[in-house]
Amino acid sequence: MPCNTATPAPLGTASALPSEDAPRIYVACLAAYNNGCLHGRWIEATTPDDIMGQVRAMLAASPLPGAEEWAIHDYEGFEGASLSEYASFETVCDLAEFITEHGHLGAKVHRHFGDDLEQARAAFDDYAGEYRSIADFAEELTRECGTEIPASLQYYIDWDAMGRDMELNGDIFTVETGFDQIHIFWSR
């Protein structure tokens, strides 16, 4: 029985020419896996029906006849968001679409909400923007609200403390994606 068989996707399917960064999953045949063989296929997370069709084709090509069970053994292109071994293909595709739209920031927001995709989606309705620091956000917000600050007092205002207080009070939450890249979201 041949082991370590990663079956290629049939020509004309979404996985025939995968994009480099597209979210995809590696689905393995559990019958083969439990018998010491690695048999599976990398599948782009496009639609649940497409994924299921490719899983059926992979199982049909299994080195063990009658293989029916599968599991997600690996994934990539999800920017650090996590998937369970038995996530539904609807969940996989919904998360892939979200990550494709929001990238690394989306994955971090998804993690912030304990992998709750609906809350992560809703958070982007309350996105305030990207800032170098929370102090920059506090200063911009104060000035946009029309508050006149006399020039003689400008240097006495602690913008860091104002921003920190907004975060500690639960008015906002922040996600850092890099040096001087703070994304601010209003809390609900």
C-alpha atoms as an extended CHARMM CRD file, in Angstrom:
* protein
*
       188  EXT
         1         1  MET       CA              0.0000000000        0.0000000000        0.0000000000  PROA      1               0.0000000000
         2         2  PRO       CA              1.6310000000        3.3250000000       -1.0240000000  PROA      2               0.0000000000
         3         3  CYS       CA              1.9670000000        5.8620000000        1.7680000000  PROA      3               0.0000000000
         4         4  ASN       CA              2.5350000000        9.6260000000        1.7910000000  PROA      4               0.0000000000
         5         5  THR       CA              0.1900000000       10.2630000000       -1.1030000000  PROA      5               0.0000000000
         6         6  ALA       CA             -1.0620000000       13.7850000000       -1.5010000000  PROA      6               0.0000000000
         7         7  THR       CA             -3.5520000000       13.5350000000       -4.3200000000  PROA      7               0.0000000000
         8         8  PRO       CA             -3.5100000000       16.4160000000       -6.7740000000  PROA      8               0.0000000000
         9         9  ALA       CA             -6.7360000000       18.2370000000       -7.4250000000  PROA      9               0.0000000000
        10        10  PRO       CA             -8.5350000000       17.2960000000      -10.6320000000  PROA      10              0.0000000000
        11        11  LEU       CA             -7.9330000000       19.7030000000      -13.4960000000  PROA      11              0.0000000000
        12        12  GLY       CA            -10.4840000000       22.4550000000      -13.7570000000  PROA      12              0.0000000000
        13        13  THR       CA            -11.1020000000       22.6950000000      -10.0100000000  PROA      13              0.0000000000
        14        14  ALA       CA            -10.3250000000       25.6560000000       -7.7850000000  PROA      14              0.0000000000
        15        15  SER       CA             -7.2460000000       23.9390000000       -6.3640000000  PROA      15              0.0000000000
        16        16  ALA       CA             -5.6780000000       23.1830000000       -9.7340000000  PROA      16              0.0000000000
        17        17  LEU       CA             -3.9220000000       26.5620000000       -9.7450000000  PROA      17              0.0000000000
        18        18  PRO       CA             -3.8470000000       27.8100000000       -6.1330000000  PROA      18              0.0000000000
        19        19  SER       CA             -3.0490000000       31.4320000000       -5.4400000000  PROA      19              0.0000000000
        20        20  GLU       CA              0.0320000000       31.8750000000       -3.3200000000  PROA      20              0.0000000000
        21        21  ASP       CA             -1.5820000000       33.4170000000       -0.2380000000  PROA      21              0.0000000000
        22        22  ALA       CA             -5.1090000000       32.0480000000       -0.5690000000  PROA      22              0.0000000000
        23        23  PRO       CA             -6.3890000000       30.3690000000        2.5900000000  PROA      23              0.0000000000
        24        24  ARG       CA             -6.3240000000       26.6050000000        2.1720000000  PROA      24              0.0000000000
        25        25  ILE       CA             -6.6640000000       23.4860000000        4.2880000000  PROA      25              0.0000000000
        26        26  TYR       CA             -5.0080000000       20.0850000000        4.2230000000  PROA      26              0.0000000000
        27        27  VAL       CA             -7.6690000000       17.4130000000        4.5760000000  PROA      27              0.0000000000
        28        28  ALA       CA             -6.4090000000       13.9420000000        5.4650000000  PROA      28              0.0000000000
        29        29  CYS       CA             -7.9990000000       10.5210000000        5.0870000000  PROA      29              0.0000000000
        30        30  LEU       CA             -8.3640000000        9.1650000000        8.6310000000  PROA      30              0.0000000000
        31        31  ALA       CA             -8.4970000000        5.5190000000        7.5260000000  PROA      31              0.0000000000
        32        32  ALA       CA             -5.0800000000        5.8720000000        5.9130000000  PROA      32              0.0000000000
        33        33  TYR       CA             -3.7520000000        7.9750000000        8.7900000000  PROA      33              0.0000000000
        34        34  ASN       CA             -4.8330000000        5.4000000000       11.3860000000  PROA      34              0.0000000000
        35        35  ASN       CA             -3.0380000000        2.7160000000        9.3560000000  PROA      35              0.0000000000
        36        36  GLY       CA              0.2360000000        4.6230000000        9.2430000000  PROA      36              0.0000000000
        37        37  CYS       CA             -0.1420000000        6.2600000000        5.8300000000  PROA      37              0.0000000000
        38        38  LEU       CA             -0.3770000000        9.9220000000        5.0050000000  PROA      38              0.0000000000
        39        39  HSD       CA             -2.9910000000       10.5120000000        2.3570000000  PROA      39              0.0000000000
        40        40  GLY       CA             -4.6870000000       13.8420000000        1.8330000000  PROA      40              0.0000000000
        41        41  ARG       CA             -5.0280000000       16.9480000000       -0.2670000000  PROA      41              0.0000000000
        42        42  TRP       CA             -4.4470000000       20.6880000000        0.0250000000  PROA      42              0.0000000000
        43        43  ILE       CA             -7.7240000000       22.4190000000       -0.8420000000  PROA      43              0.0000000000
        44        44  GLU       CA             -8.3670000000       26.1320000000       -1.2970000000  PROA      44              0.0000000000
        45        45  ALA       CA            -11.1040000000       27.4400000000        0.9900000000  PROA      45              0.0000000000
        46        46  THR       CA            -13.4660000000       28.6450000000       -1.7260000000  PROA      46              0.0000000000
        47        47  THR       CA            -16.9500000000       27.1690000000       -1.2200000000  PROA      47              0.0000000000
        48        48  PRO       CA            -18.1780000000       24.3880000000        1.0550000000  PROA      48              0.0000000000
        49        49  ASP       CA            -19.4520000000       22.3940000000       -1.9380000000  PROA      49              0.0000000000
        50        50  ASP       CA            -16.1180000000       22.6410000000       -3.7560000000  PROA      50              0.0000000000
        51        51  ILE       CA            -14.2290000000       21.5440000000       -0.6470000000  PROA      51              0.0000000000
        52        52  MET       CA            -16.5920000000       18.6030000000       -0.0780000000  PROA      52              0.0000000000
        53        53  GLY       CA            -16.2590000000       17.5200000000       -3.7080000000  PROA      53              0.0000000000
        54        54  GLN       CA            -12.4870000000       17.5150000000       -3.4130000000  PROA      54              0.0000000000
        55        55  VAL       CA            -12.6260000000       15.6430000000       -0.1040000000  PROA      55              0.0000000000
        56        56  ARG       CA            -14.8100000000       12.9690000000       -1.7260000000  PROA      56              0.0000000000
        57        57  ALA       CA            -12.3120000000       12.6720000000       -4.6010000000  PROA      57              0.0000000000
        58        58  MET       CA             -9.4200000000       12.4190000000       -2.1360000000  PROA      58              0.0000000000
        59        59  LEU       CA            -11.2110000000        9.7140000000       -0.1320000000  PROA      59              0.0000000000
        60        60  ALA       CA            -12.0320000000        7.7930000000       -3.3270000000  PROA      60              0.0000000000
        61        61  ALA       CA             -8.3030000000        7.7690000000       -4.1710000000  PROA      61              0.0000000000
        62        62  SER       CA             -7.3520000000        6.5700000000       -0.6760000000  PROA      62              0.0000000000
        63        63  PRO       CA             -4.9510000000        3.6150000000       -0.4590000000  PROA      63              0.0000000000
        64        64  LEU       CA             -7.5630000000        1.9990000000        1.8220000000  PROA      64              0.0000000000
        65        65  PRO       CA            -10.8410000000        1.0290000000        0.1360000000  PROA      65              0.0000000000
        66        66  GLY       CA            -14.0780000000        2.4060000000        1.5370000000  PROA      66              0.0000000000
        67        67  ALA       CA            -12.4690000000        5.3830000000        3.2920000000  PROA      67              0.0000000000
        68        68  GLU       CA            -15.1300000000        7.7610000000        4.6010000000  PROA      68              0.0000000000
        69        69  GLU       CA            -13.6770000000        9.7730000000        7.4680000000  PROA      69              0.0000000000
        70        70  TRP       CA            -11.5180000000       12.8550000000        7.1450000000  PROA      70              0.0000000000
        71        71  ALA       CA            -10.0430000000       15.6270000000        9.2890000000  PROA      71              0.0000000000
        72        72  ILE       CA             -8.3320000000       18.9600000000        8.7560000000  PROA      72              0.0000000000
        73        73  HSD       CA             -4.7020000000       18.2880000000        9.6530000000  PROA      73              0.0000000000
        74        74  ASP       CA             -3.1680000000       21.5960000000        8.5710000000  PROA      74              0.0000000000
        75        75  TYR       CA             -4.0440000000       24.9820000000        7.1460000000  PROA      75              0.0000000000
        76        76  GLU       CA             -2.2680000000       28.0500000000        5.8220000000  PROA      76              0.0000000000
        77        77  GLY       CA             -3.1240000000       31.5330000000        4.6460000000  PROA      77              0.0000000000
        78        78  PHE       CA             -5.3580000000       32.2070000000        7.6570000000  PROA      78              0.0000000000
        79        79  GLU       CA             -2.8900000000       34.7990000000        9.0720000000  PROA      79              0.0000000000
        80        80  GLY       CA             -2.6580000000       33.0810000000       12.4570000000  PROA      80              0.0000000000
        81        81  ALA       CA             -6.3910000000       32.5010000000       12.9830000000  PROA      81              0.0000000000
        82        82  SER       CA             -7.0650000000       28.9980000000       14.2400000000  PROA      82              0.0000000000
        83        83  LEU       CA             -9.2590000000       26.2300000000       12.8760000000  PROA      83              0.0000000000
        84        84  SER       CA            -10.3060000000       23.0590000000       14.6280000000  PROA      84              0.0000000000
        85        85  GLU       CA             -9.6440000000       19.6430000000       13.1500000000  PROA      85              0.0000000000
        86        86  TYR       CA            -13.3530000000       19.1080000000       12.5460000000  PROA      86              0.0000000000
        87        87  ALA       CA            -14.4580000000       22.6430000000       11.6160000000  PROA      87              0.0000000000
        88        88  SER       CA            -17.3540000000       22.6770000000        9.1770000000  PROA      88              0.0000000000
        89        89  PHE       CA            -16.5110000000       23.6910000000        5.6330000000  PROA      89              0.0000000000
        90        90  GLU       CA            -18.9530000000       26.6010000000        6.0240000000  PROA      90              0.0000000000
        91        91  THR       CA            -16.8730000000       27.8370000000        8.9780000000  PROA      91              0.0000000000
        92        92  VAL       CA            -13.6460000000       27.3420000000        7.0130000000  PROA      92              0.0000000000
        93        93  CYS       CA            -14.9750000000       29.3290000000        4.0330000000  PROA      93              0.0000000000
        94        94  ASP       CA            -16.4780000000       32.0920000000        6.1870000000  PROA      94              0.0000000000
        95        95  LEU       CA            -13.1880000000       32.5290000000        8.0500000000  PROA      95              0.0000000000
        96        96  ALA       CA            -11.2180000000       32.4230000000        4.7880000000  PROA      96              0.0000000000
        97        97  GLU       CA            -13.4190000000       35.1650000000        3.3220000000  PROA      97              0.0000000000
        98        98  PHE       CA            -12.9990000000       37.2850000000        6.4690000000  PROA      98              0.0000000000
        99        99  ILE       CA             -9.2070000000       36.8440000000        6.4820000000  PROA      99              0.0000000000
       100       100  THR       CA             -9.0030000000       37.5890000000        2.7520000000  PROA      100             0.0000000000
       101       101  GLU       CA            -10.8990000000       40.8330000000        3.3680000000  PROA      101             0.0000000000
       102       102  HSD       CA             -9.1350000000       41.9680000000        6.5740000000  PROA      102             0.0000000000
       103       103  GLY       CA             -5.7670000000       40.1710000000        6.5030000000  PROA      103             0.0000000000
       104       104  HSD       CA             -3.5340000000       39.9470000000        9.5630000000  PROA      104             0.0000000000
       105       105  LEU       CA             -5.6340000000       42.5310000000       11.4110000000  PROA      105             0.0000000000
       106       106  GLY       CA             -8.7280000000       40.3750000000       10.8750000000  PROA      106             0.0000000000
       107       107  ALA       CA             -6.9540000000       37.3460000000       12.3360000000  PROA      107             0.0000000000
       108       108  LYS       CA             -5.9170000000       39.3270000000       15.4190000000  PROA      108             0.0000000000
       109       109  VAL       CA             -9.4460000000       40.6900000000       15.9150000000  PROA      109             0.0000000000
       110       110  HSD       CA            -10.8050000000       37.1510000000       15.4620000000  PROA      110             0.0000000000
       111       111  ARG       CA             -8.4320000000       35.9730000000       18.2100000000  PROA      111             0.0000000000
       112       112  HSD       CA             -9.3570000000       38.9650000000       20.4120000000  PROA      112             0.0000000000
       113       113  PHE       CA            -12.9540000000       37.7370000000       20.4110000000  PROA      113             0.0000000000
       114       114  GLY       CA            -12.0470000000       34.1340000000       21.2640000000  PROA      114             0.0000000000
       115       115  ASP       CA            -12.3990000000       32.9380000000       17.6540000000  PROA      115             0.0000000000
       116       116  ASP       CA            -15.9880000000       34.2410000000       17.4510000000  PROA      116             0.0000000000
       117       117  LEU       CA            -16.3000000000       35.2550000000       13.8020000000  PROA      117             0.0000000000
       118       118  GLU       CA            -19.5910000000       37.1440000000       14.2110000000  PROA      118             0.0000000000
       119       119  GLN       CA            -18.1480000000       39.3790000000       16.9410000000  PROA      119             0.0000000000
       120       120  ALA       CA            -15.0040000000       39.9360000000       14.8870000000  PROA      120             0.0000000000
       121       121  ARG       CA            -17.1130000000       40.9850000000       11.8880000000  PROA      121             0.0000000000
       122       122  ALA       CA            -19.1900000000       43.3310000000       14.0370000000  PROA      122             0.0000000000
       123       123  ALA       CA            -16.0410000000       44.9580000000       15.4470000000  PROA      123             0.0000000000
       124       124  PHE       CA            -15.1500000000       46.3200000000       12.0120000000  PROA      124             0.0000000000
       125       125  ASP       CA            -18.3900000000       48.3450000000       12.0730000000  PROA      125             0.0000000000
       126       126  ASP       CA            -16.8040000000       50.2290000000       14.9900000000  PROA      126             0.0000000000
       127       127  TYR       CA            -13.2990000000       50.5850000000       13.5510000000  PROA      127             0.0000000000
       128       128  ALA       CA            -11.8300000000       54.0000000000       14.4040000000  PROA      128             0.0000000000
       129       129  GLY       CA             -8.6290000000       53.6840000000       12.3770000000  PROA      129             0.0000000000
       130       130  GLU       CA             -4.8960000000       53.0440000000       12.5470000000  PROA      130             0.0000000000
       131       131  TYR       CA             -2.6690000000       55.2740000000       14.6650000000  PROA      131             0.0000000000
       132       132  ARG       CA              0.9800000000       55.4060000000       15.6990000000  PROA      132             0.0000000000
       133       133  SER       CA             -0.0930000000       55.3450000000       19.3510000000  PROA      133             0.0000000000
       134       134  ILE       CA             -3.1390000000       55.4480000000       21.5590000000  PROA      134             0.0000000000
       135       135  ALA       CA             -2.0390000000       58.9840000000       22.5060000000  PROA      135             0.0000000000
       136       136  ASP       CA             -2.3430000000       60.0870000000       18.8660000000  PROA      136             0.0000000000
       137       137  PHE       CA             -5.8940000000       58.7400000000       18.8260000000  PROA      137             0.0000000000
       138       138  ALA       CA             -6.8230000000       60.5590000000       22.0580000000  PROA      138             0.0000000000
       139       139  GLU       CA             -5.3810000000       63.8340000000       20.7670000000  PROA      139             0.0000000000
       140       140  GLU       CA             -7.1090000000       63.5690000000       17.3760000000  PROA      140             0.0000000000
       141       141  LEU       CA            -10.4360000000       62.6680000000       18.9790000000  PROA      141             0.0000000000
       142       142  THR       CA            -10.2150000000       65.6130000000       21.3780000000  PROA      142             0.0000000000
       143       143  ARG       CA             -9.3610000000       68.0700000000       18.6080000000  PROA      143             0.0000000000
       144       144  GLU       CA            -12.0520000000       66.7030000000       16.2350000000  PROA      144             0.0000000000
       145       145  CYS       CA            -14.6810000000       67.1760000000       18.9310000000  PROA      145             0.0000000000
       146       146  GLY       CA            -14.0220000000       70.9080000000       18.7040000000  PROA      146             0.0000000000
       147       147  THR       CA            -12.2770000000       71.2930000000       22.0380000000  PROA      147             0.0000000000
       148       148  GLU       CA            -10.1440000000       74.4430000000       21.9340000000  PROA      148             0.0000000000
       149       149  ILE       CA             -6.9050000000       73.9870000000       23.8090000000  PROA      149             0.0000000000
       150       150  PRO       CA             -4.9640000000       77.1840000000       24.4630000000  PROA      150             0.0000000000
       151       151  ALA       CA             -1.4230000000       77.0250000000       23.0940000000  PROA      151             0.0000000000
       152       152  SER       CA             -0.0200000000       77.6920000000       26.5500000000  PROA      152             0.0000000000
       153       153  LEU       CA             -1.6790000000       74.5020000000       27.9070000000  PROA      153             0.0000000000
       154       154  GLN       CA             -1.0870000000       72.0670000000       25.0120000000  PROA      154             0.0000000000
       155       155  TYR       CA              2.0910000000       70.6210000000       26.4750000000  PROA      155             0.0000000000
       156       156  TYR       CA              0.4610000000       69.8950000000       29.8500000000  PROA      156             0.0000000000
       157       157  ILE       CA             -2.0940000000       67.4480000000       28.4690000000  PROA      157             0.0000000000
       158       158  ASP       CA             -1.1630000000       63.7980000000       28.9600000000  PROA      158             0.0000000000
       159       159  TRP       CA             -2.5340000000       62.2250000000       25.7720000000  PROA      159             0.0000000000
       160       160  ASP       CA             -1.0640000000       58.8240000000       26.7450000000  PROA      160             0.0000000000
       161       161  ALA       CA             -3.0580000000       58.8470000000       29.9900000000  PROA      161             0.0000000000
       162       162  MET       CA             -6.2410000000       59.8770000000       28.1690000000  PROA      162             0.0000000000
       163       163  GLY       CA             -5.8580000000       57.0480000000       25.6500000000  PROA      163             0.0000000000
       164       164  ARG       CA             -4.9750000000       54.5300000000       28.3380000000  PROA      164             0.0000000000
       165       165  ASP       CA             -8.0250000000       55.5960000000       30.3860000000  PROA      165             0.0000000000
       166       166  MET       CA            -10.3100000000       55.1560000000       27.3690000000  PROA      166             0.0000000000
       167       167  GLU       CA             -8.9670000000       51.6290000000       26.9400000000  PROA      167             0.0000000000
       168       168  LEU       CA             -9.1220000000       50.7550000000       30.6530000000  PROA      168             0.0000000000
       169       169  ASN       CA            -12.6600000000       52.1640000000       30.9130000000  PROA      169             0.0000000000
       170       170  GLY       CA            -13.7360000000       49.8640000000       28.0800000000  PROA      170             0.0000000000
       171       171  ASP       CA            -14.5380000000       52.6580000000       25.6390000000  PROA      171             0.0000000000
       172       172  ILE       CA            -12.0900000000       51.2580000000       23.0860000000  PROA      172             0.0000000000
       173       173  PHE       CA             -9.9520000000       48.2120000000       22.4590000000  PROA      173             0.0000000000
       174       174  THR       CA             -6.7070000000       48.1240000000       20.5320000000  PROA      174             0.0000000000
       175       175  VAL       CA             -4.9640000000       45.6490000000       18.2690000000  PROA      175             0.0000000000
       176       176  GLU       CA             -1.2760000000       46.0850000000       17.5070000000  PROA      176             0.0000000000
       177       177  THR       CA             -0.1030000000       44.7680000000       14.1390000000  PROA      177             0.0000000000
       178       178  GLY       CA              3.4210000000       46.1540000000       14.1240000000  PROA      178             0.0000000000
       179       179  PHE       CA              5.7000000000       48.9140000000       15.3410000000  PROA      179             0.0000000000
       180       180  ASP       CA              3.6630000000       52.1270000000       15.5180000000  PROA      180             0.0000000000
       181       181  GLN       CA              0.6280000000       50.3220000000       14.0660000000  PROA      181             0.0000000000
       182       182  ILE       CA             -2.1760000000       50.4870000000       16.6150000000  PROA      182             0.0000000000
       183       183  HSD       CA             -5.6910000000       49.7800000000       15.3520000000  PROA      183             0.0000000000
       184       184  ILE       CA             -8.4470000000       51.2900000000       17.4760000000  PROA      184             0.0000000000
       185       185  PHE       CA            -11.9840000000       49.9360000000       17.7260000000  PROA      185             0.0000000000
       186       186  TRP       CA            -14.8870000000       51.4120000000       19.6640000000  PROA      186             0.0000000000
       187       187  SER       CA            -16.2910000000       48.9320000000       22.1750000000  PROA      187             0.0000000000
       188       188  ARG       CA            -19.9820000000       48.1120000000       22.0640000000  PROA      188             0.0000000000
